[in-house]
Amino acid sequence: MPLVKCDFCGKEMIRCPSHIHRHNFCSRQCLADYSSKSRNPERYGTLKDYTNISATFTRLNRVMNKSRMTAEVRTKLRLARVNSGAGVAYPKYYGRHEHRVVAERILGRPLKTGEVVHHIDGNVRNNNPENLRIFASQAEHAKFHAELNAVLKMINS
């Protein structure tokens, strides 16, 4: 029987070929330590690949649950939830921030990674196209606010 090393502590153990896996542990404690972010920070990030997991589950849900989230059901759920909150968060349009959907319609393309949508009047619920401005980056958006605050400070003093 082959010798296999524990992936966490390195202890050698004898395993039959059918019990040799991608990760092998000598005890449940070593498995728990290996899977712990605090006890194994350098390897923790390599345990599972979560990139694009939302899109993956959306696709799986469409395939495995065809009758559940039809367009009619999505519309019904949206209408049941619209304007039901405290009014402090961004309104959503089918699970996406409404101001980003409106900005994409204005541009005629999806927003690029890092692009920021700014509400000119400061009202996050006002998603009128004339009230939205698109910045290429958060840095550009922050610079705009710094300049605006400087002008307001000059006016008020």
Sequence and secondary structure as in RCSB ss.txt:
>XXXX:A:sequence
MPLVKCDFCGKEMIRCPSHIHRHNFCSRQCLADYSSKSRNPERYGTLKDYTNISATFTRLNRVMNKSRMTAEVRT
KLRLARVNSGAGVAYPKYYGRHEHRVVAERILGRPLKTGEVVHHIDGNVRNNNPENLRIFASQAEHAKFHAELNA
VLKMINS
>XXXX:A:secstr
  EEE TTT  EEE  GGG  SS  SSHHHHHHHT TTT HHHHTTS   TTHHHHHHHHHHHH TTTS HHHHH
HHHHHHTT S S S  EETTEEHHHHHHHHHHTS   TT EEEETTS TT   GGGEEEESSHHHHHHHHHHHHH
HHHHHH 
